[in-house]
Amino acid sequence: MSGKYFKICGGALKTPGWEMMNNKEKLLWLLDKTTPLKTWSFLEDLQRTEKLSASAISDLQWARLQELLEFAYRKTAFYRQRFDRIGLRPSDLKCREDFAKIPLLTREELGQHRAQIKSGESDFFIRSSGSTGRSPSQTHVDFKAASQKYAVYLRHLLRSGWDFDTKIIHFLPSVYEKKIVDRENGIKQLLSTFVQNEIAHAFFTSREVLFYDGLSPIIEKEKLKYYFKKINAFKNVIIMGRGSFLGLLAHNLRMSGWAIVKPRAIVNIGELLPEPLAQRIAAVFDAPVYNIYGSAELSYIAGSCPQKSLLHLNEETHYVETVKDGDGSSISGKWGNIVVTDLFNHSMPLIRYQVGDVGHIRQDGCGCGGSRLLEVGGRQEALIKLNGRDPISEKEICDDLLDFENIWQFKLEFRGNGAYKLEIVGDNVHCHQESIMGRLKAMGFDKVSVNFTERLDDHVDKMRYVKVQDMSSAVNVSR
């Protein structure tokens, strides 16, 4: 049993060869043919469409956009009123410039108008954890959207080197809030549980979850030994989690001197992973680092390119724009607000939804022949402007400061009146204080105090490298 059907067959639309499939693949195929879970069909379709030309993908994307807009106008009060207010019908939108006339959908609007945005055809809903400091959001999905979501997830795993025989060790914070609620009885309960990352993850991806408490730079020895034994128990393993914890895990394992079994890959999911930190993680585990970018509301939006430290957009499933604040028009500068339309979730259509991050869609293409590339700059509220310079993103600040390999963690906090406070956790990092101050000056931080500490005060489960208390200091990307 190879466990590599999709790699061998390349997603060809034909009856699967059972001799090429292991038992998990066979069960996934049978579920596809006998239940509402169409993950297998979606995965085959993704394997086919990712080989299409850029123009063919663009045509497919536009057709799916038009189908979604027509559906949303017919089935939801919210979008019907939204279109009527701007004097347009979905049939009036003939190109992407016309599509950009639709107002942006904010997180606040999603919370206030959830009932009007719903189409009435949902099977269950997903709730975000609120770990970024924002209030949790809630979106409804049907089996089609959930099956598509899981297929995209499996495609990302396949790209990282996973197959159905690979063990996944997934590190999650102990305060992690389960996202599965609102299940019904009988077969629907079983199927919704299956597709919503519990049974499905545990069975099909052989995932085991290990929990951690906060982001203390020093992992308690017995806990570290427990993690070490779990990882080394498998020769065919992928390590998954949030980059900030994986960086601390790598540092603590390196300091321990214990010999680590080389995993197939390290997968960062759910958090910005600065490139210097990714390089450290890769060096300790002697394995490639793969990033998956998404949100609870929109599922998986993009994933790592094997040739670059950027992300390939899932253009068959999402339409992604980077726009200015205010008018929502496309932005030509480097950083714009990331706006996403989910092409598959008809239960609760999210059209031009602001995810709260900034990014840049690259136009220079990629040698691997994949889809357009997205560079994520971090959270929108962490984008700042100093001394008339171009906006500085959380990513750029991280790349500059974590370039000092002695720095493990930091937090840059706005203190008012143009002043910032930088707290740093590291190993003998005070020796580099002059160089650090020089780097900050070069970025434009003229009023900044630096404090070296053994740990950050915040007991957090998701790293926020830049904290802006006064939102007036955050830049509007339309400036």
C-alpha positions as CSV (number, residue, x, y, z in Angstrom):
1,M,0.0,0.0,0.0
2,S,1.8,3.1,-1.2
3,G,-0.4,5.8,0.4
4,K,0.6,8.0,-2.6
5,Y,-2.2,7.7,-5.0
6,F,-2.5,11.5,-5.6
7,K,1.2,11.9,-6.2
8,I,1.4,8.9,-8.6
9,C,-1.7,9.6,-10.6
10,G,-1.5,13.3,-10.6
11,G,-5.2,13.7,-9.8
12,A,-6.3,12.2,-13.1
13,L,-10.1,12.0,-13.3
14,K,-10.4,8.2,-13.5
15,T,-11.5,5.3,-11.4
16,P,-8.7,4.9,-8.7
17,G,-6.5,1.9,-8.9
18,W,-7.1,0.1,-5.6
19,E,-3.7,-1.5,-5.6
20,M,-2.2,2.0,-5.4
21,M,-4.2,3.1,-2.4
22,N,-3.9,2.3,1.3
23,N,-6.9,1.8,3.5
24,K,-7.3,5.4,4.5
25,E,-7.5,6.5,0.8
26,K,-10.0,3.7,0.1
27,L,-12.2,4.9,2.9
28,L,-12.0,8.5,1.8
29,W,-12.9,7.5,-1.8
30,L,-15.9,5.4,-0.5
31,L,-17.1,8.3,1.7
32,D,-17.0,10.5,-1.4
33,K,-19.2,8.1,-3.3
34,T,-21.7,7.4,-0.5
35,T,-22.0,10.5,1.7
36,P,-22.1,14.3,1.3
37,L,-18.3,14.4,2.0
38,K,-16.8,15.0,-1.4
39,T,-13.2,15.6,-0.3
40,W,-11.8,13.0,-2.7
41,S,-13.5,14.6,-5.7
42,F,-12.4,18.1,-4.7
43,L,-8.8,16.8,-4.2
44,E,-8.8,15.3,-7.7
45,D,-10.2,18.5,-9.1
46,L,-7.5,20.6,-7.3
47,Q,-4.8,18.3,-8.7
48,R,-6.2,18.9,-12.2
49,T,-6.8,22.7,-12.0
50,E,-3.4,23.5,-10.5
51,K,-1.9,22.4,-13.8
52,L,-4.0,24.9,-15.8
53,S,-2.5,28.0,-17.4
54,A,-2.8,31.4,-15.6
55,S,-5.4,32.5,-18.1
56,A,-7.4,29.3,-17.7
57,I,-7.3,29.7,-13.9
58,S,-8.4,33.3,-14.2
59,D,-11.4,32.2,-16.4
60,L,-12.3,29.5,-13.9
61,Q,-12.1,31.9,-11.0
62,W,-14.3,34.5,-12.7
63,A,-16.9,31.9,-13.6
64,R,-17.0,30.8,-9.9
65,L,-17.2,34.5,-8.8
66,Q,-20.2,35.1,-11.0
67,E,-21.9,32.0,-9.8
68,L,-21.3,33.1,-6.1
69,L,-22.6,36.6,-6.8
70,E,-25.8,35.5,-8.4
71,F,-26.4,33.0,-5.6
72,A,-25.7,35.6,-2.9
73,Y,-28.1,38.1,-4.5
74,R,-30.9,35.6,-4.8
75,K,-30.5,33.9,-1.4
76,T,-29.3,36.5,1.1
77,A,-31.0,39.7,2.3
78,F,-27.6,41.3,3.2
79,Y,-26.1,41.1,-0.3
80,R,-29.4,41.9,-2.1
81,Q,-29.6,45.1,-0.1
82,R,-25.9,45.8,-0.6
83,F,-26.2,45.5,-4.4
84,D,-29.4,47.5,-4.5
85,R,-27.7,50.4,-2.6
86,I,-25.0,50.7,-5.2
87,G,-27.5,50.3,-8.0
88,L,-26.0,47.1,-9.5
89,R,-27.0,43.6,-10.2
90,P,-24.5,40.7,-10.3
91,S,-25.2,40.5,-14.1
92,D,-23.9,44.1,-14.4
93,L,-20.4,43.0,-13.3
94,K,-18.5,42.2,-16.5
95,C,-14.9,42.4,-15.2
96,R,-12.8,42.5,-12.1
97,E,-12.8,46.3,-12.1
98,D,-16.6,46.1,-11.8
99,F,-16.3,43.5,-9.0
100,A,-14.2,46.1,-7.0
101,K,-17.2,48.3,-6.8
102,I,-18.8,46.0,-4.2
103,P,-18.2,47.4,-0.7
104,L,-15.7,45.6,1.5
105,L,-17.1,43.3,4.2
106,T,-15.7,43.9,7.7
107,R,-15.4,41.6,10.6
108,E,-17.8,43.9,12.5
109,E,-20.4,43.6,9.8
110,L,-20.1,39.8,9.8
111,G,-20.9,39.8,13.5
112,Q,-23.7,42.3,13.3
113,H,-25.5,40.9,10.2
114,R,-24.7,37.1,10.4
115,A,-28.4,36.2,10.1
116,Q,-28.8,38.3,6.9
117,I,-25.6,37.0,5.4
118,K,-26.6,33.4,5.9
119,S,-28.3,31.8,2.9
120,G,-30.3,29.3,5.0
121,E,-28.4,26.3,3.6
122,S,-25.8,25.6,6.3
123,D,-25.1,22.3,8.0
124,F,-23.0,23.5,10.9
125,F,-20.8,26.4,11.8
126,I,-17.2,27.2,12.7
127,R,-16.0,29.7,15.4
128,S,-12.6,31.2,15.5
129,S,-10.6,31.1,18.8
130,G,-10.1,34.9,19.0
131,S,-6.4,34.2,19.9
132,T,-5.2,37.3,17.9
133,G,-6.9,39.6,20.5
134,R,-9.9,40.2,18.2
135,S,-13.4,39.0,19.2
136,P,-14.2,35.4,18.0
137,S,-16.0,35.2,14.7
138,Q,-18.5,32.6,13.5
139,T,-19.2,31.4,10.0
140,H,-21.7,28.8,8.7
141,V,-20.7,26.2,6.2
142,D,-22.3,23.3,4.3
143,F,-20.8,19.9,3.5
144,K,-19.6,21.1,0.0
145,A,-17.6,24.0,1.5
146,A,-16.3,21.8,4.4
147,S,-15.3,19.0,2.0
148,Q,-13.5,21.6,-0.2
149,K,-11.7,23.0,2.8
150,Y,-10.4,19.7,3.8
151,A,-9.3,18.9,0.3
152,V,-7.3,22.1,0.1
153,Y,-5.7,21.2,3.5
154,L,-4.7,17.8,2.2
155,R,-3.2,19.4,-0.9
156,H,-1.0,21.6,1.3
157,L,0.1,18.6,3.2
158,L,0.9,16.7,0.0
159,R,3.0,19.6,-1.1
160,S,4.9,19.6,2.2
161,G,5.9,15.9,1.7
162,W,3.1,14.2,3.6
163,D,1.3,11.1,2.5
164,F,-1.4,9.0,4.1
165,D,1.2,6.9,6.0
166,T,2.8,10.0,7.7
167,K,2.3,10.8,11.3
168,I,1.5,14.4,12.2
169,I,2.5,15.8,15.6
170,H,0.5,19.0,16.0
171,F,1.4,21.4,18.8
172,L,-1.5,23.6,20.1
173,P,-1.9,26.0,23.0
174,S,-3.7,24.4,26.0
175,V,-6.2,27.2,26.0
176,Y,-7.2,26.4,22.4
177,E,-10.9,26.8,21.9
178,K,-12.6,24.0,20.0
179,K,-14.3,25.3,16.9
180,I,-16.9,22.7,16.5
181,V,-20.4,23.6,17.7
182,D,-24.0,23.3,16.6
183,R,-24.0,19.7,15.6
184,E,-27.2,17.8,14.9
185,N,-28.1,14.2,15.7
186,G,-27.6,11.0,13.6
187,I,-25.5,10.8,10.5
188,K,-25.2,14.6,10.1
189,Q,-23.5,14.7,13.6
190,L,-21.0,12.0,12.5
191,L,-20.2,13.6,9.2
192,S,-19.9,17.1,10.4
193,T,-17.6,15.9,13.2
194,F,-15.6,13.9,10.6
195,V,-15.0,16.9,8.3
196,Q,-14.4,19.4,11.1
197,N,-10.8,18.5,11.9
198,E,-11.4,16.0,14.8
199,I,-12.0,12.5,13.6
200,A,-10.9,13.4,10.1
201,H,-7.6,14.8,11.2
202,A,-7.0,12.1,13.7
203,F,-7.7,9.3,11.3
204,F,-6.8,10.4,7.7
205,T,-3.7,12.4,8.7
206,S,-2.8,10.3,11.7
207,R,-2.6,13.5,13.7
208,E,-1.8,13.6,17.4
209,V,-2.2,16.9,19.3
210,L,0.3,17.9,22.0
211,F,-0.6,20.9,24.1
212,Y,1.7,23.6,25.5
213,D,1.1,26.4,28.1
214,G,1.9,29.9,26.8
215,L,5.2,31.0,25.1
216,S,7.7,30.8,27.9
217,P,11.2,30.9,26.4
218,I,12.3,28.0,28.6
219,I,10.3,24.8,28.2
220,E,10.3,22.8,31.5
221,K,12.7,19.8,31.2
222,E,10.1,17.0,31.8
223,K,7.7,18.6,29.3
224,L,10.5,19.0,26.7
225,K,11.5,15.3,27.2
226,Y,7.9,14.3,26.6
227,Y,7.8,16.3,23.4
228,F,11.1,14.8,22.3
229,K,10.0,11.2,22.9
230,K,6.8,11.8,21.0
231,I,8.6,13.3,18.0
232,N,11.3,10.6,18.0
233,A,8.8,7.7,18.2
234,F,8.1,8.0,14.5
235,K,10.5,7.9,11.5
236,N,7.9,9.3,9.1
237,V,6.6,12.4,10.8
238,I,5.6,16.0,10.2
239,I,5.7,18.6,13.0
240,M,2.9,21.2,12.9
241,G,2.0,24.2,15.0
242,R,2.4,28.0,15.3
243,G,5.7,29.3,14.3
244,S,6.4,31.2,17.6
245,F,6.2,27.9,19.6
246,L,8.0,25.9,17.0
247,G,10.9,28.4,17.2
248,L,11.0,28.0,21.0
249,L,10.8,24.2,20.7
250,A,13.7,24.2,18.2
251,H,15.8,26.4,20.5
252,N,15.2,24.3,23.6
253,L,15.9,21.0,21.7
254,R,19.1,22.5,20.3
255,M,20.2,23.5,23.8
256,S,19.4,20.1,25.1
257,G,21.8,18.4,22.7
258,W,19.4,15.5,22.1
259,A,19.5,13.8,18.8
260,I,16.3,14.4,16.9
261,V,14.9,12.2,14.2
262,K,14.7,14.2,11.0
263,P,11.0,14.9,10.2
264,R,9.7,15.1,6.7
265,A,8.7,18.8,7.2
266,I,7.8,21.5,9.7
267,V,4.4,23.1,9.0
268,N,3.6,26.5,10.4
269,I,-0.1,27.2,10.5
270,G,-2.1,29.9,12.2
271,E,0.6,32.5,12.6
272,L,3.1,34.8,10.8
273,L,6.5,33.0,10.7
274,P,9.4,35.5,10.2
275,E,12.0,34.2,7.7
276,P,15.0,34.3,10.2
277,L,13.0,32.2,12.6
278,A,12.0,29.7,9.9
279,Q,15.7,29.3,9.0
280,R,16.5,28.5,12.6
281,I,13.7,25.9,12.8
282,A,14.9,24.3,9.6
283,A,18.5,24.1,10.8
284,V,17.6,22.4,14.1
285,F,15.3,19.8,12.6
286,D,17.2,19.5,9.3
287,A,13.9,19.7,7.5
288,P,12.1,22.1,5.2
289,V,9.6,24.6,6.7
290,Y,6.2,24.9,5.0
291,N,3.7,27.7,5.7
292,I,-0.1,27.5,5.4
293,Y,-2.0,30.9,5.5
294,G,-5.7,31.2,6.2
295,S,-8.3,32.1,8.7
296,A,-11.2,30.4,10.5
297,E,-13.7,32.3,8.4
298,L,-12.1,31.6,5.0
299,S,-10.1,28.4,5.7
300,Y,-6.9,27.9,3.7
301,I,-6.0,30.8,1.4
302,A,-2.4,30.1,0.4
303,G,0.6,27.8,1.1
304,S,4.4,27.8,0.7
305,C,6.1,27.7,-2.7
306,P,8.9,25.1,-2.6
307,Q,11.2,27.5,-4.4
308,K,10.6,30.8,-2.5
309,S,9.7,32.0,1.0
310,L,6.4,33.2,-0.4
311,L,2.9,31.7,-0.6
312,H,1.0,30.4,-3.6
313,L,-2.6,31.5,-3.6
314,N,-5.4,28.9,-3.8
315,E,-6.9,30.7,-6.8
316,E,-9.3,27.9,-7.6
317,T,-11.0,28.4,-4.2
318,H,-10.4,32.0,-3.2
319,Y,-10.2,35.4,-5.0
320,V,-7.6,37.5,-3.2
321,E,-7.1,41.3,-3.6
322,T,-4.8,43.8,-1.8
323,V,-6.6,47.1,-1.5
324,K,-6.5,50.6,0.0
325,D,-8.4,51.6,3.1
326,G,-11.6,53.6,2.5
327,D,-12.5,53.1,-1.1
328,G,-11.4,49.4,-1.4
329,S,-9.6,50.0,-4.7
330,S,-6.5,48.0,-5.7
331,I,-3.3,49.3,-4.3
332,S,-0.1,49.7,-6.3
333,G,2.2,50.1,-3.3
334,K,3.8,47.2,-1.4
335,W,1.4,46.7,1.4
336,G,-2.4,46.7,1.0
337,N,-5.2,45.2,3.1
338,I,-5.8,41.6,2.2
339,V,-9.4,41.1,1.0
340,V,-10.7,37.6,0.2
341,T,-13.8,36.2,-1.4
342,D,-14.5,32.5,-0.6
343,L,-15.7,31.0,-3.9
344,F,-17.2,27.8,-2.4
345,N,-19.0,28.7,0.8
346,H,-22.6,29.4,-0.2
347,S,-24.0,28.9,3.3
348,M,-22.5,32.2,4.4
349,P,-21.1,34.0,1.4
350,L,-18.0,36.1,2.3
351,I,-17.5,38.6,-0.5
352,R,-14.6,41.0,-0.3
353,Y,-14.0,40.1,3.3
354,Q,-11.2,42.0,5.1
355,V,-9.1,39.4,7.0
356,G,-7.3,42.0,9.1
357,D,-3.8,41.4,7.5
358,V,-1.7,43.3,5.0
359,G,0.0,41.8,2.1
360,H,1.4,42.2,-1.4
361,I,0.4,40.1,-4.5
362,R,3.6,39.6,-6.5
363,Q,3.3,40.0,-10.3
364,D,6.7,38.5,-11.1
365,G,5.6,34.9,-11.4
366,C,7.3,31.9,-10.1
367,G,9.8,29.4,-11.6
368,C,7.7,26.4,-10.3
369,G,4.8,27.4,-12.6
370,G,2.4,27.7,-9.7
371,S,-0.3,30.3,-9.0
372,R,0.3,34.0,-8.1
373,L,2.4,34.6,-5.0
374,L,1.3,36.4,-1.9
375,E,3.6,38.0,0.6
376,V,2.0,38.5,4.0
377,G,3.2,41.5,6.0
378,G,1.4,40.8,9.3
379,R,-1.6,42.3,11.0
380,Q,-3.1,45.5,9.6
381,E,-3.1,47.3,13.0
382,A,0.7,46.6,13.3
383,L,1.5,48.5,10.1
384,I,3.2,51.7,11.1
385,K,4.7,54.8,9.4
386,L,7.6,56.8,10.8
387,N,9.2,60.1,9.6
388,G,7.5,60.2,6.3
389,R,8.9,56.8,5.3
390,D,7.0,54.0,3.5
391,P,4.8,51.9,5.9
392,I,6.7,49.3,7.9
393,S,5.1,45.9,8.3
394,E,5.3,43.5,11.2
395,K,7.1,41.1,8.9
396,E,9.8,43.7,8.1
397,I,10.4,44.5,11.7
398,C,10.6,40.8,12.5
399,D,13.0,40.1,9.7
400,D,15.3,42.9,10.9
401,L,15.3,42.1,14.6
402,L,15.3,38.3,14.5
403,D,18.2,38.5,12.1
404,F,20.1,38.7,15.4
405,E,20.3,35.0,16.1
406,N,20.6,35.6,19.9
407,I,17.1,37.1,20.0
408,W,14.4,34.5,20.7
409,Q,11.4,36.7,21.2
410,F,10.6,40.4,21.2
411,K,7.7,42.8,21.6
412,L,7.7,46.3,20.1
413,E,5.0,48.4,21.8
414,F,3.8,51.9,21.0
415,R,3.9,54.2,24.1
416,G,2.4,57.4,22.7
417,N,3.9,60.6,21.4
418,G,6.0,58.8,18.8
419,A,7.8,56.7,21.4
420,Y,8.2,52.9,21.4
421,K,9.4,50.3,23.9
422,L,11.2,47.2,22.7
423,E,11.4,44.2,25.0
424,I,13.8,41.5,24.0
425,V,14.3,37.9,25.3
426,G,17.5,36.2,24.2
427,D,20.9,34.8,25.1
428,N,23.5,37.5,25.9
429,V,21.7,39.8,23.5
430,H,22.6,42.9,25.5
431,C,26.1,42.6,23.8
432,H,24.4,43.6,20.6
433,Q,22.5,46.6,22.0
434,E,24.4,49.1,19.9
435,S,23.8,47.1,16.7
436,I,20.1,46.7,17.6
437,M,19.7,50.4,18.2
438,G,21.4,51.1,14.8
439,R,19.0,48.8,13.1
440,L,16.0,50.5,14.7
441,K,17.3,53.9,13.7
442,A,17.7,52.8,10.1
443,M,14.0,51.7,10.1
444,G,13.0,55.2,11.4
445,F,12.5,54.5,15.1
446,D,14.0,57.7,16.7
447,K,12.3,57.4,20.1
448,V,12.7,53.8,21.3
449,S,13.8,52.3,24.6
450,V,15.2,48.8,24.8
451,N,14.7,46.5,27.7
452,F,16.3,43.0,28.0
453,T,14.2,40.5,30.0
454,E,14.0,36.8,30.7
455,R,10.4,36.6,29.5
456,L,7.7,38.8,28.2
457,D,4.9,39.8,30.5
458,D,2.1,38.7,28.3
459,H,0.9,35.1,28.8
460,V,-0.1,34.5,25.2
461,D,-0.7,31.6,22.9
462,K,-0.1,33.6,19.7
463,M,2.8,35.9,19.2
464,R,2.1,39.6,18.7
465,Y,5.5,41.1,17.8
466,V,4.2,44.6,17.3
467,K,1.6,46.0,19.7
468,V,-0.1,49.4,19.0
469,Q,-2.2,50.5,21.9
470,D,-3.2,53.8,20.3
471,M,-4.7,52.9,16.9
472,S,-3.9,56.5,15.6
473,S,-0.3,55.3,15.3
474,A,-1.2,52.6,12.9
475,V,-1.0,53.6,9.3
476,N,-3.9,53.8,6.8
477,V,-2.5,52.0,3.8
478,S,-4.1,54.4,1.4
479,R,-1.8,57.2,2.5
